[in-house]
Amino acid sequence: MEVDLHVEKLTNKHKSLSNYEILELQLTTAKRRLEFAFAKRIPRIVFIHGVGQGVLRVELEFLLNKYEDVRYSDADYAKYGMGALEVNILQKGFTLL
């Protein structure tokens, strides 16, 4: 599963949002998609966060560190560049490849 967290992919009203509101929307989306993956037993998610100043990536890492059944690393550089995290969800019956 891929989740593009660029704000223009999440809402048409992004021009009227503050930086804080944008970050909250991105993190809320990431959390909802992560919870969806847990519920549907999806073992892998790629969060596309972009490069920018690194604020979203730091906040994503903080969010992911709250889950003990989650491991993450940089996503495939050839496909995503430096702007994505690959998240592996350890659930009963799933193992890392």
Sequence and secondary structure as in RCSB ss.txt:
>XXXX:A:sequence
MEVDLHVEKLTNKHKSLSNYEILELQLTTAKRRLEFAFAKRIPRIVFIHGVGQGVLRVELEFLLNKYEDVRYSDA
DYAKYGMGALEVNILQKGFTLL
>XXXX:A:secstr
 EEE  HHHH S GGG  HHHHHHHHHHHHHHHHHHHHHHT  EEEEE  STTSHHHHHHHHHHTT TTEEEEE 
 HHHHTTSEEEEEE  TT    
